[in-house]
Amino acid sequence: MRTAIAGLDVHVSHDDVVGRDVLLWHHGSPQTGAILPPVQAAADARGLAVVSVARPAYALSPRVPGRTVADVAVGLRPVLEALGVASVVSVGASGGGPHALASAAVMPGLVRRVVTFASPAPFDGTEEWFAGMQAPQALRAAAEGEVARRRFAEIDEFDPDSFVDADYAALRGEWASLGADVGASAEFGDDGLIDDDLAFARPWGFDLADVTASVLLVQGERDRVIPPRHARLLSEALPDVALQTHPGDGHVSVLRHLAAAL
């Protein structure tokens, strides 16, 4: 089911989720908000409904200039209240990771657990933050501000070396829908992706110490997009956290552990 709630483009796996435990899925960047089949399958196996919301400037969700990571989570609260869900497992992949954590900080009574896959850590203004990224140019430009990030968008091209063989295998197999969703997002322009990058490169609007929910960080040791150091930084800052690393996985293939993580 696709609907508009609180002005956002919302996808829900069931017509009625009142009183249900849900998996709140936070897509990476870019995205359309659509529920991906492997996410649905993993949730079904655990008896969870799925709610997925297109962040502002993605799909039919209107842009919110200058939004922070926390702003997005605040915007999700009326969505979940309108749906009447009982509790939330907040799950984010890549650029969805910070938003999964923010949801727990903003809605501590509702979000019981958090799982992130290949999430960036808060930007600390150092060169080390970019270390190990195959193609950090977009985030470097975002750190300089919106003008620089928009200028970079005019020449931005995907670097195929950002993914390892295991990532490409995942995109040909179980996670083919993820690649298709990224492709579909191009129809709506660059604003969502640009605003995500700007949000990652500025203060997130909440402290990781405020995330009281139990957090599981899942990280591929071969990730060339968000290197393992980011997971270690997050694990040092979160109060109730476990870090799970996978030596053979990169940025996309680490998602094959979703069902087990749930």
MIDOSE-1310 file (N, C-alpha, C; in nm, 2 decimals, decimal comma, always signed):
residues 262
mrta	+0,08/-0,12/+0,00/+0,00/+0,00/+0,00/+0,09/+0,12/+0,00; +0,06/+0,22/-0,09/+0,13/+0,34/-0,10/+0,03/+0,46/-0,07; +0,07/+0,55/+0,02/-0,02/+0,66/+0,06/+0,06/+0,78/+0,10; -0,01/+0,89/+0,12/+0,06/+1,01/+0,17/+0,01/+1,03/+0,32
iagl	+0,11/+1,04/+0,40/+0,08/+1,07/+0,55/+0,17/+1,18/+0,59; +0,12/+1,28/+0,66/+0,20/+1,39/+0,71/+0,28/+1,45/+0,60; +0,23/+1,45/+0,47/+0,30/+1,51/+0,36/+0,41/+1,43/+0,30; +0,43/+1,30/+0,35/+0,54/+1,22/+0,30/+0,48/+1,10/+0,22
dvhv	+0,57/+1,05/+0,13/+0,53/+0,94/+0,04/+0,56/+0,81/+0,12; +0,46/+0,74/+0,17/+0,47/+0,63/+0,26/+0,43/+0,50/+0,19; +0,51/+0,39/+0,22/+0,48/+0,26/+0,17/+0,46/+0,17/+0,29; +0,35/+0,09/+0,29/+0,32/+0,00/+0,40/+0,29/-0,13/+0,35
shdd	+0,34/-0,24/+0,41/+0,33/-0,37/+0,36/+0,19/-0,43/+0,38; +0,11/-0,38/+0,47/-0,02/-0,43/+0,50/-0,12/-0,31/+0,51; -0,24/-0,34/+0,47/-0,34/-0,23/+0,47/-0,37/-0,18/+0,61; -0,35/-0,26/+0,71/-0,37/-0,22/+0,85/-0,26/-0,27/+0,94
vvgr	-0,19/-0,17/+1,00/-0,07/-0,21/+1,09/-0,10/-0,16/+1,23; -0,22/-0,12/+1,26/-0,26/-0,08/+1,39/-0,22/-0,18/+1,50; -0,14/-0,15/+1,60/-0,11/-0,24/+1,70/+0,00/-0,34/+1,66; +0,06/-0,33/+1,55/+0,16/-0,43/+1,50/+0,30/-0,38/+1,53
dvll	+0,39/-0,47/+1,55/+0,53/-0,44/+1,55/+0,58/-0,43/+1,40; +0,66/-0,32/+1,38/+0,69/-0,30/+1,24/+0,85/-0,28/+1,22; +0,89/-0,32/+1,11/+1,03/-0,29/+1,06/+1,02/-0,16/+0,99; +1,08/-0,05/+1,04/+1,08/+0,08/+0,97/+1,21/+0,08/+0,89
whhg	+1,20/+0,07/+0,76/+1,31/+0,06/+0,67/+1,36/+0,19/+0,62; +1,49/+0,22/+0,64/+1,55/+0,35/+0,60/+1,64/+0,32/+0,48; +1,60/+0,35/+0,36/+1,67/+0,33/+0,24/+1,81/+0,40/+0,25; +1,90/+0,35/+0,17/+2,02/+0,42/+0,14/+2,00/+0,54/+0,05
spqt	+2,10/+0,60/+0,00/+2,09/+0,72/-0,09/+2,15/+0,68/-0,23; +2,08/+0,71/-0,34/+1,94/+0,76/-0,34/+1,84/+0,64/-0,33; +1,71/+0,68/-0,34/+1,60/+0,58/-0,31/+1,47/+0,64/-0,36; +1,37/+0,55/-0,36/+1,23/+0,59/-0,39/+1,13/+0,57/-0,27
gail	+1,18/+0,50/-0,17/+1,09/+0,46/-0,06/+1,01/+0,33/-0,08; +1,02/+0,27/-0,20/+0,95/+0,15/-0,22/+1,00/+0,04/-0,13; +0,91/-0,06/-0,09/+0,95/-0,17/-0,01/+1,02/-0,27/-0,10; +1,14/-0,31/-0,07/+1,22/-0,40/-0,15/+1,19/-0,55/-0,11
ppvq	+1,17/-0,64/-0,20/+1,13/-0,78/-0,17/+1,22/-0,85/-0,07; +1,35/-0,83/-0,06/+1,43/-0,90/+0,04/+1,40/-0,84/+0,18; +1,37/-0,71/+0,19/+1,33/-0,65/+0,31/+1,19/-0,71/+0,36; +1,10/-0,72/+0,27/+0,97/-0,78/+0,30/+0,98/-0,92/+0,35
aaad	+1,06/-1,00/+0,27/+1,08/-1,14/+0,31/+1,14/-1,16/+0,45; +1,24/-1,08/+0,48/+1,30/-1,08/+0,61/+1,21/-1,04/+0,72; +1,13/-0,94/+0,70/+1,03/-0,90/+0,79/+0,92/-1,00/+0,81; +0,87/-1,06/+0,70/+0,77/-1,16/+0,71/+0,81/-1,28/+0,80
argl	+0,94/-1,32/+0,78/+0,99/-1,43/+0,86/+0,99/-1,41/+1,01; +0,99/-1,28/+1,05/+0,99/-1,24/+1,19/+0,85/-1,19/+1,24; +0,75/-1,20/+1,15/+0,62/-1,15/+1,19/+0,61/-1,00/+1,20; +0,69/-0,93/+1,12/+0,69/-0,78/+1,13/+0,63/-0,73/+1,00
avvs	+0,55/-0,62/+1,02/+0,50/-0,55/+0,90/+0,62/-0,45/+0,86; +0,61/-0,40/+0,74/+0,71/-0,30/+0,69/+0,65/-0,17/+0,67; +0,72/-0,06/+0,71/+0,69/+0,07/+0,68/+0,82/+0,13/+0,62; +0,81/+0,19/+0,50/+0,92/+0,26/+0,44/+0,87/+0,39/+0,38
varp	+0,95/+0,50/+0,41/+0,91/+0,63/+0,38/+1,01/+0,70/+0,30; +0,98/+0,76/+0,18/+1,07/+0,83/+0,10/+1,11/+0,96/+0,18; +1,24/+0,97/+0,20/+1,29/+1,09/+0,27/+1,25/+1,22/+0,18; +1,25/+1,34/+0,25/+1,22/+1,46/+0,18/+1,30/+1,48/+0,05
ayal	+1,24/+1,51/-0,06/+1,30/+1,54/-0,19/+1,32/+1,41/-0,27; +1,28/+1,29/-0,21/+1,28/+1,17/-0,29/+1,13/+1,13/-0,32; +1,12/+1,08/-0,44/+0,99/+1,04/-0,49/+0,89/+1,15/-0,47; +0,77/+1,13/-0,41/+0,67/+1,23/-0,39/+0,68/+1,31/-0,26
sprv	+0,78/+1,28/-0,18/+0,80/+1,36/-0,06/+0,86/+1,49/-0,09; +0,80/+1,60/-0,05/+0,85/+1,74/-0,08/+0,99/+1,76/-0,01; +1,06/+1,85/-0,08/+1,20/+1,89/-0,03/+1,18/+1,97/+0,10; +1,28/+1,95/+0,19/+1,29/+2,03/+0,31/+1,43/+2,09/+0,31
pgrt	+1,46/+2,20/+0,26/+1,59/+2,26/+0,25/+1,66/+2,27/+0,38; +1,78/+2,23/+0,39/+1,86/+2,25/+0,52/+1,83/+2,14/+0,62; +1,75/+2,03/+0,58/+1,72/+1,93/+0,68/+1,84/+1,86/+0,74; +1,82/+1,83/+0,87/+1,92/+1,75/+0,94/+1,88/+1,61/+0,94
vadv	+1,96/+1,52/+0,98/+1,92/+1,38/+1,00/+1,81/+1,37/+1,10; +1,82/+1,44/+1,21/+1,72/+1,44/+1,32/+1,59/+1,50/+1,26; +1,59/+1,60/+1,17/+1,47/+1,65/+1,12/+1,39/+1,54/+1,05; +1,45/+1,45/+0,98/+1,38/+1,35/+0,91/+1,31/+1,26/+1,01
avgl	+1,38/+1,22/+1,11/+1,32/+1,14/+1,22/+1,20/+1,20/+1,28; +1,21/+1,33/+1,31/+1,10/+1,41/+1,36/+0,98/+1,40/+1,27; +1,00/+1,40/+1,14/+0,90/+1,40/+1,04/+0,83/+1,26/+1,03; +0,90/+1,16/+1,08/+0,85/+1,02/+1,07/+0,75/+0,99/+1,19
rpvl	+0,77/+1,07/+1,30/+0,68/+1,04/+1,42/+0,53/+1,05/+1,38; +0,48/+1,16/+1,32/+0,34/+1,16/+1,29/+0,30/+1,05/+1,19; +0,39/+1,01/+1,11/+0,35/+0,89/+1,02/+0,32/+0,77/+1,10; +0,41/+0,74/+1,19/+0,40/+0,62/+1,27/+0,28/+0,63/+1,37
ealg	+0,25/+0,75/+1,42/+0,14/+0,78/+1,50/+0,01/+0,76/+1,43; +0,00/+0,81/+1,30/-0,12/+0,79/+1,22/-0,14/+0,64/+1,19; -0,04/+0,57/+1,17/-0,05/+0,43/+1,14/-0,09/+0,34/+1,26; -0,06/+0,40/+1,38/-0,10/+0,33/+1,50/-0,01/+0,21/+1,53
vasv	+0,11/+0,21/+1,49/+0,20/+0,09/+1,52/+0,23/+0,08/+1,67; +0,26/-0,05/+1,71/+0,29/-0,07/+1,85/+0,43/-0,05/+1,89; +0,52/-0,10/+1,80/+0,67/-0,08/+1,83/+0,74/-0,09/+1,70; +0,87/-0,04/+1,70/+0,95/-0,03/+1,58/+1,08/-0,09/+1,60
vsvg	+1,12/-0,17/+1,50/+1,26/-0,20/+1,48/+1,31/-0,11/+1,36; +1,40/-0,02/+1,39/+1,45/+0,08/+1,30/+1,57/+0,03/+1,23; +1,56/+0,00/+1,10/+1,67/-0,06/+1,02/+1,71/+0,03/+0,90; +1,84/+0,06/+0,90/+1,89/+0,15/+0,79/+2,01/+0,09/+0,72
asgg	+2,01/+0,11/+0,59/+2,13/+0,06/+0,51/+2,20/+0,19/+0,46; +2,33/+0,19/+0,47/+2,42/+0,30/+0,42/+2,36/+0,43/+0,47; +2,32/+0,52/+0,37/+2,27/+0,65/+0,41/+2,14/+0,64/+0,50; +2,08/+0,53/+0,50/+1,97/+0,51/+0,59/+2,01/+0,48/+0,74
gpha	+2,14/+0,45/+0,76/+2,18/+0,42/+0,89/+2,17/+0,53/+0,99; +2,22/+0,65/+0,96/+2,20/+0,77/+1,05/+2,06/+0,79/+1,08; +1,97/+0,78/+0,98/+1,83/+0,80/+1,00/+1,76/+0,70/+1,09; +1,81/+0,57/+1,08/+1,76/+0,47/+1,17/+1,80/+0,50/+1,32
lasa	+1,92/+0,55/+1,34/+1,97/+0,59/+1,47/+1,89/+0,71/+1,52; +1,87/+0,81/+1,43/+1,80/+0,93/+1,47/+1,66/+0,89/+1,52; +1,59/+0,80/+1,45/+1,46/+0,76/+1,49/+1,45/+0,71/+1,63; +1,56/+0,63/+1,67/+1,56/+0,58/+1,81/+1,58/+0,70/+1,91
avmp	+1,66/+0,80/+1,87/+1,69/+0,91/+1,96/+1,56/+1,00/+1,97; +1,49/+1,02/+1,87/+1,37/+1,10/+1,87/+1,25/+1,04/+1,92; +1,24/+0,90/+1,91/+1,12/+0,83/+1,95/+1,16/+0,71/+2,04; +1,22/+0,74/+2,16/+1,27/+0,63/+2,24/+1,17/+0,54/+2,29
glvr	+1,05/+0,58/+2,31/+0,94/+0,49/+2,36/+0,89/+0,40/+2,26; +0,91/+0,43/+2,13/+0,85/+0,36/+2,02/+0,95/+0,26/+1,96; +1,07/+0,31/+1,94/+1,18/+0,24/+1,87/+1,25/+0,15/+1,98; +1,24/+0,02/+1,96/+1,29/-0,07/+2,06/+1,43/-0,12/+2,03
rvvt	+1,45/-0,14/+1,90/+1,58/-0,19/+1,85/+1,62/-0,12/+1,72; +1,75/-0,11/+1,70/+1,81/-0,05/+1,57/+1,91/-0,15/+1,51; +1,90/-0,16/+1,38/+2,00/-0,24/+1,30/+2,05/-0,15/+1,19; +2,18/-0,13/+1,18/+2,23/-0,06/+1,06/+2,33/-0,14/+0,98
fasp	+2,33/-0,12/+0,86/+2,43/-0,19/+0,76/+2,51/-0,08/+0,69; +2,64/-0,09/+0,72/+2,73/+0,01/+0,65/+2,69/+0,15/+0,67; +2,66/+0,19/+0,79/+2,62/+0,33/+0,82/+2,75/+0,42/+0,83; +2,74/+0,54/+0,78/+2,85/+0,63/+0,81/+2,84/+0,68/+0,96
apfd	+2,95/+0,72/+1,01/+2,95/+0,79/+1,14/+2,94/+0,94/+1,13; +2,91/+1,01/+1,23/+2,90/+1,16/+1,22/+3,03/+1,22/+1,17; +3,01/+1,31/+1,08/+3,13/+1,38/+1,03/+3,21/+1,46/+1,14; +3,34/+1,44/+1,15/+3,42/+1,50/+1,25/+3,51/+1,61/+1,20
gtee	+3,50/+1,64/+1,07/+3,58/+1,75/+1,01/+3,72/+1,71/+0,98; +3,76/+1,58/+1,00/+3,90/+1,54/+0,98/+3,91/+1,47/+0,85; +4,04/+1,46/+0,80/+4,07/+1,39/+0,68/+4,05/+1,24/+0,70; +4,06/+1,19/+0,82/+4,05/+1,05/+0,85/+3,91/+1,00/+0,82
wfag	+3,81/+1,09/+0,83/+3,67/+1,05/+0,81/+3,65/+1,00/+0,67; +3,73/+1,05/+0,57/+3,72/+1,00/+0,43/+3,81/+0,89/+0,40; +3,90/+0,85/+0,49/+4,00/+0,75/+0,46/+3,93/+0,61/+0,43; +3,98/+0,55/+0,32/+3,92/+0,42/+0,28/+3,80/+0,43/+0,18
mqap	+3,75/+0,55/+0,16/+3,64/+0,56/+0,06/+3,70/+0,57/-0,08; +3,64/+0,48/-0,16/+3,69/+0,48/-0,30/+3,66/+0,61/-0,37; +3,54/+0,66/-0,35/+3,50/+0,78/-0,42/+3,44/+0,88/-0,32; +3,52/+0,95/-0,24/+3,46/+1,04/-0,14/+3,43/+1,18/-0,19
qalr	+3,43/+1,21/-0,33/+3,42/+1,34/-0,38/+3,29/+1,41/-0,34; +3,18/+1,33/-0,35/+3,05/+1,39/-0,32/+3,04/+1,44/-0,17; +3,09/+1,36/-0,08/+3,09/+1,40/+0,06/+3,19/+1,51/+0,09; +3,30/+1,51/+0,02/+3,39/+1,62/+0,04/+3,33/+1,75/-0,01
aaae	+3,26/+1,74/-0,12/+3,19/+1,86/-0,17/+3,08/+1,91/-0,07; +3,01/+1,81/-0,02/+2,90/+1,84/+0,08/+2,96/+1,91/+0,20; +3,08/+1,87/+0,24/+3,14/+1,93/+0,36/+3,17/+2,08/+0,33; +3,18/+2,12/+0,20/+3,21/+2,25/+0,17/+3,08/+2,34/+0,16
geva	+2,97/+2,27/+0,15/+2,84/+2,34/+0,14/+2,76/+2,31/+0,02; +2,63/+2,36/+0,02/+2,54/+2,32/-0,09/+2,59/+2,36/-0,23; +2,65/+2,48/-0,24/+2,69/+2,52/-0,37/+2,79/+2,43/-0,43; +2,89/+2,39/-0,35/+2,99/+2,29/-0,39/+2,93/+2,16/-0,43
rrrf	+2,83/+2,11/-0,34/+2,77/+1,98/-0,37/+2,69/+1,98/-0,49; +2,62/+2,09/-0,52/+2,54/+2,10/-0,65/+2,63/+2,11/-0,77; +2,74/+2,17/-0,75/+2,84/+2,18/-0,86/+2,90/+2,05/-0,89; +2,92/+1,97/-0,79/+2,98/+1,83/-0,81/+2,87/+1,74/-0,88
aeid	+2,75/+1,76/-0,85/+2,64/+1,68/-0,90/+2,64/+1,69/-1,06; +2,69/+1,80/-1,11/+2,69/+1,81/-1,26/+2,79/+1,72/-1,33; +2,89/+1,67/-1,25/+2,99/+1,59/-1,31/+3,00/+1,45/-1,25; +2,91/+1,43/-1,15/+2,92/+1,30/-1,07/+2,89/+1,18/-1,15
efdp	+2,98/+1,08/-1,14/+2,96/+0,95/-1,21/+3,00/+0,84/-1,11; +2,93/+0,73/-1,11/+2,95/+0,62/-1,02/+3,09/+0,56/-1,06; +3,17/+0,54/-0,95/+3,30/+0,47/-0,97/+3,28/+0,32/-0,95; +3,29/+0,24/-1,06/+3,26/+0,10/-1,04/+3,35/+0,02/-0,94
dsfv	+3,47/+0,08/-0,91/+3,56/+0,02/-0,81/+3,51/+0,04/-0,67; +3,40/+0,12/-0,65/+3,34/+0,13/-0,52/+3,28/+0,00/-0,47; +3,25/-0,09/-0,56/+3,19/-0,22/-0,52/+3,29/-0,33/-0,54; +3,29/-0,43/-0,46/+3,37/-0,55/-0,48/+3,28/-0,65/-0,55
dady	+3,35/-0,76/-0,58/+3,28/-0,87/-0,66/+3,15/-0,92/-0,59; +3,16/-0,93/-0,45/+3,04/-0,98/-0,38/+2,93/-0,88/-0,39; +2,96/-0,75/-0,40/+2,85/-0,65/-0,41/+2,78/-0,67/-0,55; +2,86/-0,69/-0,65/+2,79/-0,71/-0,79/+2,71/-0,84/-0,79
aalr	+2,76/-0,94/-0,72/+2,69/-1,07/-0,72/+2,55/-1,04/-0,65; +2,55/-0,97/-0,54/+2,43/-0,94/-0,47/+2,33/-0,86/-0,55; +2,38/-0,77/-0,63/+2,30/-0,69/-0,72/+2,24/-0,76/-0,84; +2,31/-0,87/-0,87/+2,26/-0,96/-0,98/+2,16/-1,06/-0,92
gewa	+2,16/-1,08/-0,79/+2,08/-1,18/-0,73/+1,97/-1,12/-0,64; +1,98/-1,16/-0,51/+1,87/-1,13/-0,41/+1,84/-0,98/-0,40; +1,95/-0,89/-0,42/+1,93/-0,75/-0,40/+1,93/-0,67/-0,53; +1,88/-0,74/-0,64/+1,86/-0,67/-0,77/+1,76/-0,56/-0,76
slga	+1,67/-0,57/-0,67/+1,56/-0,47/-0,65/+1,62/-0,34/-0,60; +1,73/-0,35/-0,52/+1,80/-0,23/-0,47/+1,86/-0,15/-0,58; +1,93/-0,22/-0,68/+1,98/-0,15/-0,79/+1,87/-0,09/-0,88; +1,76/-0,16/-0,89/+1,65/-0,11/-0,97/+1,59/+0,02/-0,90
dvga	+1,58/+0,01/-0,77/+1,53/+0,13/-0,70/+1,61/+0,25/-0,71; +1,75/+0,23/-0,70/+1,84/+0,34/-0,72/+1,82/+0,40/-0,86; +1,81/+0,32/-0,96/+1,78/+0,36/-1,10/+1,65/+0,44/-1,11; +1,55/+0,39/-1,05/+1,42/+0,46/-1,06/+1,42/+0,59/-0,99
saef	+1,51/+0,61/-0,89/+1,51/+0,74/-0,82/+1,56/+0,85/-0,91; +1,63/+0,82/-1,02/+1,68/+0,93/-1,11/+1,56/+1,01/-1,17; +1,45/+0,95/-1,17/+1,33/+1,03/-1,23/+1,30/+1,15/-1,15; +1,33/+1,15/-1,02/+1,30/+1,26/-0,93/+1,41/+1,37/-0,91
gddg	+1,52/+1,35/-0,98/+1,62/+1,45/-0,97/+1,72/+1,42/-0,86; +1,81/+1,52/-0,84/+1,92/+1,50/-0,75/+1,90/+1,56/-0,61; +1,79/+1,63/-0,58/+1,78/+1,70/-0,46/+1,79/+1,61/-0,34; +1,72/+1,49/-0,34/+1,72/+1,40/-0,23/+1,86/+1,36/-0,19
lidd	+1,94/+1,32/-0,29/+2,08/+1,27/-0,27/+2,16/+1,38/-0,22; +2,15/+1,50/-0,28/+2,23/+1,62/-0,23/+2,20/+1,65/-0,09; +2,07/+1,65/-0,06/+2,03/+1,69/+0,08/+2,08/+1,58/+0,18; +2,07/+1,46/+0,14/+2,13/+1,35/+0,23/+2,28/+1,38/+0,26
dlaf	+2,35/+1,40/+0,15/+2,50/+1,42/+0,17/+2,53/+1,54/+0,26; +2,45/+1,65/+0,24/+2,47/+1,77/+0,32/+2,44/+1,74/+0,46; +2,33/+1,66/+0,49/+2,29/+1,63/+0,62/+2,40/+1,54/+0,69; +2,47/+1,45/+0,62/+2,57/+1,37/+0,67/+2,70/+1,45/+0,71
arpw	+2,72/+1,56/+0,63/+2,84/+1,64/+0,65/+2,82/+1,75/+0,75; +2,71/+1,77/+0,81/+2,68/+1,87/+0,91/+2,64/+1,80/+1,04; +2,63/+1,87/+1,15/+2,58/+1,81/+1,27/+2,45/+1,74/+1,25; +2,43/+1,62/+1,30/+2,31/+1,54/+1,28/+2,19/+1,59/+1,35
gfdl	+2,21/+1,67/+1,45/+2,09/+1,72/+1,53/+2,05/+1,64/+1,65; +2,13/+1,54/+1,68/+2,11/+1,46/+1,80/+2,24/+1,40/+1,84; +2,25/+1,35/+1,96/+2,37/+1,29/+2,01/+2,36/+1,14/+2,01; +2,46/+1,07/+1,97/+2,45/+0,92/+1,97/+2,43/+0,87/+2,11
advt	+2,47/+0,94/+2,21/+2,45/+0,90/+2,35/+2,30/+0,90/+2,39; +2,22/+0,97/+2,30/+2,07/+0,97/+2,33/+2,00/+0,85/+2,27; +2,07/+0,76/+2,20/+2,01/+0,64/+2,14/+2,02/+0,53/+2,25; +1,91/+0,52/+2,33/+1,91/+0,42/+2,44/+1,86/+0,28/+2,39
asvl	+1,81/+0,27/+2,27/+1,77/+0,14/+2,22/+1,89/+0,06/+2,19; +1,87/-0,07/+2,20/+1,98/-0,17/+2,16/+2,01/-0,15/+2,01; +2,14/-0,14/+1,98/+2,18/-0,12/+1,84/+2,27/-0,23/+1,80; +2,25/-0,29/+1,68/+2,34/-0,38/+1,61/+2,39/-0,32/+1,49
lvqg	+2,52/-0,30/+1,48/+2,59/-0,25/+1,37/+2,65/-0,36/+1,28; +2,61/-0,37/+1,16/+2,65/-0,48/+1,07/+2,74/-0,41/+0,96; +2,86/-0,46/+0,95/+2,96/-0,40/+0,86/+3,04/-0,50/+0,78; +3,05/-0,47/+0,65/+3,14/-0,55/+0,57/+3,29/-0,50/+0,57
erdr	+3,38/-0,59/+0,60/+3,52/-0,54/+0,61/+3,58/-0,50/+0,48; +3,52/-0,53/+0,37/+3,57/-0,50/+0,24/+3,49/-0,38/+0,18; +3,42/-0,31/+0,26/+3,34/-0,20/+0,21/+3,43/-0,08/+0,17; +3,41/-0,04/+0,04/+3,48/+0,07/-0,01/+3,40/+0,20/-0,02
vipp	+3,28/+0,20/+0,02/+3,19/+0,32/+0,02/+3,19/+0,38/+0,16; +3,15/+0,30/+0,26/+3,16/+0,34/+0,40/+3,26/+0,24/+0,47; +3,38/+0,28/+0,49/+3,48/+0,19/+0,54/+3,45/+0,14/+0,68; +3,51/+0,03/+0,72/+3,48/-0,03/+0,86/+3,51/+0,07/+0,97
rhar	+3,60/+0,16/+0,95/+3,63/+0,25/+1,06/+3,51/+0,33/+1,11; +3,42/+0,35/+1,02/+3,29/+0,42/+1,06/+3,21/+0,34/+1,16; +3,20/+0,21/+1,14/+3,13/+0,12/+1,23/+3,20/+0,12/+1,37; +3,33/+0,13/+1,37/+3,40/+0,13/+1,49/+3,38/+0,26/+1,57
llse	+3,37/+0,37/+1,49/+3,35/+0,50/+1,56/+3,21/+0,50/+1,62; +3,11/+0,45/+1,55/+2,97/+0,44/+1,60/+2,97/+0,35/+1,73; +3,04/+0,24/+1,72/+3,03/+0,14/+1,83/+3,10/+0,21/+1,96; +3,19/+0,30/+1,94/+3,25/+0,36/+2,06/+3,16/+0,47/+2,12
alpd	+3,06/+0,52/+2,04/+2,98/+0,63/+2,09/+2,84/+0,59/+2,13; +2,79/+0,48/+2,09/+2,66/+0,43/+2,13/+2,65/+0,36/+2,26; +2,55/+0,39/+2,34/+2,55/+0,33/+2,48/+2,53/+0,18/+2,49; +2,44/+0,13/+2,40/+2,40/-0,02/+2,40/+2,42/-0,07/+2,26
valq	+2,53/-0,13/+2,23/+2,57/-0,16/+2,09/+2,65/-0,29/+2,08; +2,62/-0,35/+1,97/+2,70/-0,47/+1,93/+2,75/-0,45/+1,79; +2,87/-0,48/+1,76/+2,93/-0,47/+1,63/+2,95/-0,60/+1,57; +2,90/-0,62/+1,45/+2,91/-0,75/+1,38/+2,98/-0,72/+1,24
thpg	+3,10/-0,78/+1,22/+3,17/-0,76/+1,10/+3,18/-0,88/+1,02; +3,18/-0,86/+0,88/+3,18/-0,98/+0,79/+3,30/-0,96/+0,69; +3,40/-1,04/+0,71/+3,53/-1,02/+0,63/+3,51/-1,02/+0,48; +3,41/-1,10/+0,43/+3,40/-1,12/+0,28/+3,31/-1,02/+0,21
dghv	+3,25/-0,93/+0,29/+3,14/-0,85/+0,24/+3,18/-0,70/+0,21; +3,12/-0,65/+0,11/+3,14/-0,51/+0,08/+3,01/-0,43/+0,12; +2,98/-0,32/+0,04/+2,88/-0,23/+0,08/+2,74/-0,28/+0,06; +2,72/-0,36/-0,05/+2,58/-0,41/-0,08/+2,57/-0,56/-0,02
svlr	+2,67/-0,64/-0,04/+2,66/-0,78/+0,00/+2,64/-0,80/+0,14; +2,68/-0,70/+0,23/+2,65/-0,71/+0,37/+2,51/-0,72/+0,40; +2,42/-0,68/+0,31/+2,28/-0,68/+0,33/+2,22/-0,83/+0,33; +2,30/-0,92/+0,29/+2,26/-1,06/+0,29/+2,24/-1,11/+0,43
hlaa	+2,29/-1,04/+0,53/+2,28/-1,08/+0,67/+2,15/-1,01/+0,74; +2,07/-0,95/+0,66/+1,95/-0,88/+0,72/+1,86/-0,98/+0,80; +1,83/-1,09/+0,74/+1,73/-1,19/+0,81/+1,80/-1,23/+0,94; +1,92/-1,26/+0,94/+1,99/-1,31/+1,06/+2,00/-1,20/+1,16
al	+2,02/-1,08/+1,12/+2,03/-0,96/+1,21/+1,90/-0,94/+1,28; +1,79/-0,96/+1,21/+1,66/-0,94/+1,27/+1,63/-1,05/+1,37
